[in-house]
Amino acid sequence: MTKRPPVEDVTADDLQVSKPKDWAAGVPGIAQAMGPAFKDTGVSRSMKGLLAMNQKDGFDCMSCAWEDPPDRKTFEFCENGAKAFNWEATPVLVPREFWAENSIDDLLEKTDYWLGLQGRLTEPVYKPVGSNHYEPISWERAFEILAQELNALDSPNQAAFYTSGRTANETAFVYQLFVRAFGTNNLPDCSNMCHESTGAAMGETVGVGKSTVHYRDFEKADLIIIMGQNPGTNHPRMLTALEDAKKNGAKIVAVNPMPEAGLKRYKNPQTARGLIGHGTDLADQFLQVKMAGDMALLQALSKRVLDAEAAHPGTVLDQEFIDKYCEGLEAFREHLASLDEQRVLEATGLTSAEIDELAERYMSSERVIITWAMGLTQHEWAVPTIKEIINLLLLRGNMGRPGAGASPIRGHSNVQGDRTMGIWEKMPPKFLDALEKEFEFTVPRDDGVDAVGAIRAMRDGDITVFVALGGNLVKAVSDTVVAESAMQNTHLTVQISTKLNRSHAVVGESAMILPVLGRSEIDMQASGEQFVTVEDTVAAIHASKGNLTPVAPTLLSEISVVTRLARAVLGDKVPVDWAHFEHNYDSIRRHIGHVVPGCDDFNLKVRAPGGFDLPHGPRDTRTFPTKTGKAMITVNELKTVTVPPGRLLMQSLRSHDQFNTTIYSNNDRYRGVKNGRHVVFVNPDDLAELGIADGSYVDIHSEWTDGVDRVAPKFRVISYPTARGCAATYFPETNVLVPLDHTAKVSNTPVSKSIVVRLEPVAA
Ligand code: SF4
């Protein structure tokens, strides 16, 4: 059985490849930030919006979740933040004729890039059963249809309600409230596909699945280890924090299979040195680890720490911290005593000297931060790998003190806040109890489905209605062919969106699109202008208030859509004043304050300039709300991936001109790629060994235990200095290669960073 992607995004004939860059941002960053915004959105709308972006009284960037610094500059955004703003704020509108001119079949032939370029959605549209077209309908009719459809289900569990990380706290709270009042915990979200592994690992070991550092800790650190993360593209303003840390004497170590520009040198566009000078060299050491070798590396580092302590007792470990706050050291020591160094070297592709150097740096640094992102979370053994980060940090007390800690970096602006607000298919009983007490209805207790589970259930006919509050699930999730046919196997799909993407074309028997305001737009309700709140990657919550005139008067806010949907579906089934929620978002925040830990006096605290930090036991007081009340040093059996001869281990990653599934252009400036995305980066020595020429074309086949031949056809080979044995392609084009059932243990996150592939040459 062969599975190919349903749409082959055309690689332009004029694909150009040049040398990868060894620095990030600088003048080109400014040009890329401002040029498209001025051209597409207009100078005055762009300036008005961009000057408010990430300001204390402005709106939060809709792109990544990087935290805002305590003191804001006039331009407090990066190139990619500006691209995200421009993508949303564009005054280009999808015209009414579009729906008659383009059938669903036509839309299925288009790329995500083309779909996004059609502009902002402005009116609800509906595709009835049997029709091949969406057609405009009124908001009233839209809610009427949805109420009929949802109430006609045999069980609430036949519906799933997806959330993307752009959703604000208040929206997320009312959405999960509606879904639970409807009767299900089927709340899959994009977190299932990104940092779920982090939550699982940190939840078990330190009791909180969030970063244990504040923004200001970066400038206090002596050593920052960046693992499986590419801040230059995915969290660009982090480079400024790293630059500040370097100025204060910190060392930076990058651990990554790819030598990314943003890990090497930063030309800060806000400084003269960055604009016309050399910029700041970032990584003092680059460990080009093989994919899936991080767990072996971390165990090897911890073993060196323990060996050094054995050689010089009382000088290396933070014994006082361990005695008081941790448990599990002896079992860990015993486990690592038999660690096979040769296996470590094979798994990591590193030398002992390289690992020694990092171990020395670690042991000679008082304050250490380790950051990570998808490069660590999307592996089969991601959860134990992240537990090994915690082990390493705990050995020297690098948690709960200034300049030190574990810092998972979230990739979407409010993905962390959505989880805090209850978007999770398995929220803990404590949260559900509080919800039940506050709203006086019986909250369902059975776990719902996550993203992969939702696809399986749609494929099997167990879920027949799919509602998405933002996002592009069929593109984001693994096994594209299966995901799309699962979505098409439903009775009804509903997208609550600002712009078109693939998930609006891959529809059920019937389908609906509900257009909403963007984050940069003014949200006017009965009680006046509203604001919402978001939580960044270091658990700081702050307000976000759009300042631009909405592109169309017909748009509703996401909160209006959710509350009106709730009223239409539930009537007076539960004692919730949905209309009041819509009219005044303070009323939502009042309830959040009663239900969500740390959000008491929410309305007061979010009105403080810059917002407030959520309480965080491990960070604030070295309190660890684990099962034992202590931080857990854990024993994890070393897992490595064996790649058969003639095969490579492939990861999918983002280009510099994209945000998650949103493609801003077909270029990737830092990696030297222009006008194309169907490329595969392979080490030149691997190419020589495989007998494949740089610039030739290959079909990429993935190999997994189910024997299905998954194929991503016709990719151009680029000789690239990635780690030996490893290849890279762009996400989401190669999601087709990731089996739906190949997920990380415990977290069920698709393993998009360790796919065994073979390359088969094809004609150009
Ligand atoms: S670093 Fe992230 S949040 Fe900040 S402006 Fe850039 S994309 Fe937006």
Residues whose N, C-alpha, C, O or C-beta is under 5 A from the ligand:
A	BS01	SF4	C61 S63 C64 A65 W66 E76 F77 C78 N80 G81 N234 H235 P236 R237 M238
